[in-house]
Amino acid sequence: MPDKATTRLTQRDIARLAKVSQTTVSLVLNNRSDATARIPAETRDRVLKVIRETGYQADPLARRMLKQRNQILGVFTYESVFPSASGDFYHPFLAGIEDCAEQLGLDLLLFTSAPVTSGRRQIFHENNRLRIADGCLLLGRQIPSDELARLIAQEYPFVSVGRRDDAGGPVPYVGADYVEATRVVVEKALALGHRRIAFAGPGAGAESSADRLVGFRAAAGARAPWLPGADPDALLDALLERKVTAVFVEERADAVALHATATARGVQIPADLSVIALGDSTRPAESDIDFTGFHVPRRAMGLQAVELLEAILSGTASERQLLLPCELTDGTTLIPPSKGL
């Protein structure tokens, strides 16, 4: 057990010691009858036993704040998801958010009144209702840094679903570890014998794009080509000109388009060109191709974002920036390069 004389325990510590989720610890500590009834008695007793043995004491200020809360969490999406062509991409995030909110006995409020200004949605406007909610979850591929900075300056509790760079202060987030996942799949291709490899995709703008390129270069080196264009014909021309044997495509929908273009032009995948998809499609891409690469832990990100926001609101958050591992997939689109390449 941690030395309670020198270490201030957190809910995360109690969860680790009791081998349960932080959500379960929060429910037991706050004794929410509607939710705790769903926790097995054995699990509840195990949490209480760890609390007794460690001498854990919940922050009294956080307890008072809990009683003053509306028990409502806001959800703001910088991209439309109901309905939307990107709905399939965002659904797992929202499902995870809903699951955790239900476990915690919290209501969700989807902020939909935000106007679109200069082509983007803004959380701050004259009729914003942020204060109705105790805190807010932010969803979107790109979130304006000025809005993040304002949220931080106003000390409004929020958590971004996805890693964000600092904006006038550290941004609380639950993100995916794109750097590590990309590095691993690139090293897998190198181990198979690929030497002429390339990165295809924006590689900049959103943090998720930049992180993928960082992971690629960490394994491939700075000289490996980066092809930011998404036009499949132009991309295939560039790959063939450079005699690339394995390409790492940032957006799965672009990997699907490249596969179709290559097939139509007589380039066999993966015999002539291995194609690795670095994540999931953010736009419709009908295909049953089993791409080698990885999947983003979207449901887990949504769920743990709610857990983090709840910990921030209750004053028990020990870490405010979390990266979750991506799910690596073997797939069928990466094989050793053809002999002579």
C-alpha positions as CSV (number, residue, x, y, z in Angstrom):
1,M,0.0,0.0,0.0
2,P,1.2,3.6,-0.6
3,D,2.6,5.4,2.4
4,K,-0.4,7.5,3.5
5,A,1.8,9.7,5.6
6,T,3.7,11.0,2.6
7,T,1.5,10.4,-0.4
8,R,-1.9,11.9,-1.1
9,L,-4.1,9.2,-2.5
10,T,-6.4,9.7,-5.4
11,Q,-9.4,7.9,-6.7
12,R,-7.2,6.5,-9.4
13,D,-4.9,5.0,-6.7
14,I,-7.9,3.4,-5.0
15,A,-9.2,2.0,-8.3
16,R,-5.8,0.5,-9.0
17,L,-5.5,-1.1,-5.6
18,A,-9.1,-2.4,-5.7
19,K,-8.7,-3.6,-9.3
20,V,-11.8,-1.7,-10.5
21,S,-12.5,1.3,-12.7
22,Q,-12.3,4.9,-11.4
23,T,-16.0,5.2,-12.2
24,T,-16.8,2.4,-9.7
25,V,-14.7,4.1,-7.0
26,S,-16.5,7.4,-7.6
27,L,-19.9,5.7,-7.4
28,V,-19.0,4.0,-4.1
29,L,-17.6,7.2,-2.6
30,N,-20.6,9.3,-3.5
31,N,-23.1,6.6,-2.5
32,R,-25.4,7.2,-5.4
33,S,-28.2,4.8,-4.7
34,D,-29.5,4.5,-8.2
35,A,-26.0,3.6,-9.6
36,T,-24.5,1.7,-6.7
37,A,-27.4,-0.7,-6.8
38,R,-25.8,-1.9,-10.0
39,I,-22.4,-2.6,-8.4
40,P,-22.0,-6.1,-7.1
41,A,-21.8,-6.2,-3.3
42,E,-18.5,-8.0,-3.4
43,T,-17.0,-5.2,-5.6
44,R,-18.3,-2.5,-3.4
45,D,-16.9,-4.2,-0.3
46,R,-13.5,-4.5,-1.9
47,V,-13.4,-0.8,-2.7
48,L,-14.5,0.1,0.9
49,K,-11.8,-2.3,2.3
50,V,-9.1,-0.5,0.3
51,I,-10.4,2.9,1.4
52,R,-10.3,1.8,5.1
53,E,-6.8,0.2,4.8
54,T,-5.3,3.2,3.1
55,G,-7.0,5.9,5.2
56,Y,-8.2,7.6,2.0
57,Q,-10.1,10.8,2.6
58,A,-12.1,12.5,-0.1
59,D,-11.4,16.2,-0.5
60,P,-14.1,18.0,1.6
61,L,-14.3,20.9,-0.8
62,A,-15.0,18.5,-3.6
63,R,-17.7,17.0,-1.5
64,R,-19.4,20.3,-1.0
65,M,-19.1,21.1,-4.7
66,L,-20.7,17.8,-5.6
67,K,-23.8,18.7,-3.6
68,Q,-24.0,22.0,-5.6
69,R,-23.8,20.4,-9.0
70,N,-26.5,19.9,-11.5
71,Q,-25.2,16.4,-12.4
72,I,-25.2,17.4,-16.1
73,L,-22.3,17.2,-18.4
74,G,-22.3,19.1,-21.7
75,V,-21.1,17.7,-25.0
76,F,-20.0,20.1,-27.7
77,T,-19.0,18.9,-31.2
78,Y,-17.0,21.1,-33.5
79,E,-18.3,19.0,-36.4
80,S,-21.9,18.1,-37.0
81,V,-22.5,14.4,-36.1
82,F,-26.4,14.2,-36.0
83,P,-26.8,13.4,-38.9
84,S,-23.5,13.6,-40.7
85,A,-21.4,11.8,-43.2
86,S,-18.9,11.5,-40.4
87,G,-21.5,10.0,-38.0
88,D,-20.1,6.5,-38.3
89,F,-16.7,7.8,-37.1
90,Y,-18.1,9.8,-34.1
91,H,-20.7,7.2,-32.9
92,P,-18.2,5.1,-30.8
93,F,-17.0,8.2,-29.0
94,L,-20.6,9.2,-28.2
95,A,-21.5,5.6,-27.2
96,G,-18.6,5.6,-24.7
97,I,-19.6,9.0,-23.3
98,E,-23.2,7.8,-22.9
99,D,-22.2,4.5,-21.2
100,C,-20.0,6.2,-18.6
101,A,-22.5,9.0,-17.9
102,E,-25.2,6.4,-17.3
103,Q,-22.9,4.5,-14.9
104,L,-22.2,7.7,-13.0
105,G,-25.9,8.7,-12.9
106,L,-25.3,11.9,-14.9
107,D,-27.3,13.5,-17.6
108,L,-25.9,14.7,-20.9
109,L,-26.6,18.0,-22.6
110,L,-25.7,18.3,-26.3
111,F,-25.0,21.9,-27.1
112,T,-26.5,22.6,-30.5
113,S,-27.2,26.4,-30.5
114,A,-23.6,27.3,-31.5
115,P,-23.6,29.4,-34.8
116,V,-21.2,28.7,-37.6
117,T,-18.9,31.7,-38.1
118,S,-16.3,31.9,-40.9
119,G,-16.9,28.2,-41.7
120,R,-16.5,26.9,-38.1
121,R,-18.6,26.3,-35.1
122,Q,-17.8,28.3,-32.0
123,I,-18.6,27.3,-28.4
124,F,-18.5,30.9,-27.2
125,H,-21.4,33.0,-28.5
126,E,-23.8,35.5,-26.9
127,N,-26.4,32.8,-26.2
128,N,-24.1,30.0,-25.0
129,R,-25.5,27.9,-22.2
130,L,-22.2,26.4,-20.9
131,R,-23.1,27.2,-17.2
132,I,-26.1,24.9,-17.3
133,A,-23.7,22.0,-17.3
134,D,-21.1,21.3,-14.6
135,G,-18.5,20.8,-17.3
136,C,-18.2,20.0,-21.0
137,L,-16.7,17.4,-23.3
138,L,-15.3,18.6,-26.6
139,L,-15.3,16.6,-29.8
140,G,-13.8,17.5,-33.2
141,R,-10.8,16.9,-35.4
142,Q,-9.7,20.5,-35.0
143,I,-10.6,22.7,-32.0
144,P,-9.6,26.4,-32.1
145,S,-6.8,27.2,-29.7
146,D,-8.4,30.5,-28.8
147,E,-11.5,28.8,-27.5
148,L,-9.4,26.3,-25.5
149,A,-7.5,29.3,-24.1
150,R,-10.7,31.0,-23.1
151,L,-12.1,27.9,-21.4
152,I,-8.8,27.6,-19.4
153,A,-8.8,31.4,-18.5
154,Q,-12.4,31.2,-17.3
155,E,-11.6,28.0,-15.3
156,Y,-14.5,26.2,-16.9
157,P,-14.1,22.5,-16.4
158,F,-13.7,20.6,-19.7
159,V,-12.0,17.7,-21.3
160,S,-11.1,17.3,-24.9
161,V,-11.7,13.9,-26.6
162,G,-8.4,13.8,-28.5
163,R,-4.9,15.3,-27.7
164,R,-4.6,19.0,-27.9
165,D,-1.6,21.2,-27.7
166,D,-1.4,23.7,-24.8
167,A,-3.5,26.8,-25.3
168,G,-2.6,29.3,-22.6
169,G,-2.2,26.4,-20.2
170,P,-2.3,22.6,-20.3
171,V,-5.4,21.2,-22.0
172,P,-7.1,18.3,-20.2
173,Y,-7.6,15.5,-22.7
174,V,-8.0,11.8,-23.4
175,G,-6.4,10.9,-26.7
176,A,-5.0,8.1,-28.8
177,D,-1.3,7.4,-28.9
178,Y,-0.9,7.8,-32.7
179,V,2.8,8.3,-32.4
180,E,3.5,4.9,-30.9
181,A,1.0,3.0,-33.1
182,T,2.4,4.5,-36.3
183,R,6.0,3.9,-35.2
184,V,5.2,0.2,-34.5
185,V,3.5,-0.5,-37.9
186,V,6.4,1.3,-39.7
187,E,8.9,-0.8,-37.9
188,K,6.9,-3.9,-38.8
189,A,7.2,-3.0,-42.5
190,L,10.9,-2.3,-42.1
191,A,11.4,-5.7,-40.5
192,L,9.7,-7.3,-43.5
193,G,12.3,-5.8,-45.7
194,H,10.7,-2.6,-47.0
195,R,13.2,0.2,-47.5
196,R,11.4,2.5,-49.9
197,I,8.4,3.7,-47.8
198,A,6.3,6.9,-47.8
199,F,3.8,8.7,-45.7
200,A,0.6,9.9,-47.4
201,G,-1.7,12.4,-45.7
202,P,-2.0,16.0,-44.3
203,G,0.6,15.3,-41.6
204,A,-0.2,18.7,-40.1
205,G,-3.1,20.9,-38.9
206,A,-4.9,18.6,-36.4
207,E,-2.7,17.2,-33.6
208,S,-3.8,13.7,-34.7
209,S,-2.3,14.3,-38.1
210,A,0.9,15.7,-36.8
211,D,1.3,12.8,-34.3
212,R,1.1,10.2,-37.1
213,L,3.8,11.9,-39.1
214,V,6.0,12.2,-35.9
215,G,5.6,8.4,-35.4
216,F,6.4,7.7,-39.0
217,R,9.6,9.8,-39.0
218,A,10.6,8.3,-35.6
219,A,10.9,4.9,-37.3
220,A,11.6,5.8,-41.0
221,G,13.8,8.8,-40.6
222,A,13.4,12.4,-41.7
223,R,14.3,11.7,-45.3
224,A,11.5,9.3,-46.0
225,P,9.0,11.0,-48.4
226,W,5.9,12.7,-47.1
227,L,3.2,13.1,-49.8
228,P,0.4,15.4,-48.4
229,G,-1.9,15.2,-51.5
230,A,-5.0,13.1,-51.3
231,D,-5.8,12.7,-55.0
232,P,-5.5,8.9,-55.6
233,D,-4.2,9.1,-59.2
234,A,-1.6,11.7,-58.3
235,L,-0.6,9.8,-55.2
236,L,-0.2,6.6,-57.1
237,D,2.0,8.3,-59.7
238,A,4.2,9.7,-57.0
239,L,4.6,6.3,-55.3
240,L,5.4,4.5,-58.6
241,E,7.9,7.2,-59.6
242,R,9.7,6.8,-56.3
243,K,9.4,3.0,-56.5
244,V,7.8,2.9,-53.1
245,T,7.0,-0.6,-51.8
246,A,4.9,0.4,-48.7
247,V,2.8,3.5,-48.1
248,F,1.4,4.6,-44.8
249,V,-1.9,6.4,-45.4
250,E,-3.2,8.7,-42.7
251,E,-6.9,8.5,-43.6
252,R,-8.5,5.1,-44.2
253,A,-10.9,6.5,-46.8
254,D,-7.8,7.6,-48.8
255,A,-6.4,4.1,-48.4
256,V,-9.6,2.7,-49.9
257,A,-9.4,5.2,-52.8
258,L,-5.8,4.4,-53.4
259,H,-6.5,0.7,-53.4
260,A,-9.3,1.1,-56.0
261,T,-7.1,3.3,-58.2
262,A,-4.2,0.9,-58.1
263,T,-6.4,-2.1,-58.9
264,A,-7.9,-0.2,-61.9
265,R,-4.4,0.5,-63.2
266,G,-3.1,-3.0,-62.8
267,V,-1.0,-2.4,-59.7
268,Q,-1.5,-5.3,-57.3
269,I,-1.9,-4.6,-53.6
270,P,-0.1,-5.9,-51.6
271,A,2.1,-7.8,-54.2
272,D,3.3,-4.6,-55.9
273,L,2.5,-2.1,-53.2
274,S,1.7,-2.6,-49.5
275,V,-0.9,-0.1,-48.1
276,I,-1.1,0.5,-44.4
277,A,-4.1,2.5,-42.9
278,L,-3.3,4.6,-39.9
279,G,-6.6,4.7,-38.2
280,D,-10.3,4.7,-39.1
281,S,-12.3,6.6,-41.8
282,T,-13.6,10.0,-40.7
283,R,-15.8,10.1,-43.9
284,P,-17.8,7.4,-45.7
285,A,-15.6,4.7,-47.4
286,E,-17.5,1.6,-48.2
287,S,-15.0,-1.3,-48.4
288,D,-14.5,-4.7,-46.9
289,I,-10.7,-4.6,-47.3
290,D,-8.9,-5.8,-44.2
291,F,-6.1,-3.1,-44.1
292,T,-3.0,-3.6,-42.0
293,G,-2.6,-0.8,-39.5
294,F,-4.5,0.1,-36.4
295,H,-7.9,1.2,-35.1
296,V,-8.5,4.2,-32.8
297,P,-9.9,3.3,-29.3
298,R,-12.8,5.6,-29.8
299,R,-15.3,4.1,-27.4
300,A,-12.7,3.9,-24.6
301,M,-11.7,7.5,-25.3
302,G,-15.3,8.7,-24.9
303,L,-15.7,6.7,-21.7
304,Q,-12.5,7.8,-20.1
305,A,-13.0,11.4,-21.0
306,V,-16.2,11.3,-18.9
307,E,-14.2,9.7,-16.1
308,L,-11.6,12.4,-16.3
309,L,-14.1,15.2,-16.3
310,E,-15.9,13.7,-13.3
311,A,-12.5,13.5,-11.5
312,I,-11.8,17.1,-12.3
313,L,-15.2,18.2,-11.0
314,S,-14.8,16.2,-7.8
315,G,-11.2,17.4,-7.2
316,T,-9.6,14.0,-7.5
317,A,-7.9,14.1,-10.9
318,S,-4.2,13.1,-10.5
319,E,-3.5,13.2,-14.3
320,R,-5.3,15.4,-16.8
321,Q,-3.7,14.2,-20.0
322,L,-4.1,10.6,-21.0
323,L,-3.1,8.7,-24.1
324,L,-4.7,5.3,-24.8
325,P,-3.0,2.7,-27.0
326,C,-4.4,2.0,-30.4
327,E,-5.6,-1.5,-31.5
328,L,-3.0,-2.9,-34.0
329,T,-4.4,-5.0,-36.8
330,D,-2.4,-7.5,-38.9
331,G,-4.7,-7.2,-41.9
332,T,-3.8,-8.5,-45.4
333,T,-2.3,-5.4,-47.1
334,L,1.3,-5.6,-45.8
335,I,3.6,-8.3,-47.1
336,P,7.4,-8.4,-47.8
337,P,8.4,-6.5,-50.9
338,S,8.8,-8.3,-54.2
339,K,12.2,-9.7,-54.9
340,G,14.5,-7.2,-56.5
341,L,12.9,-4.2,-54.9
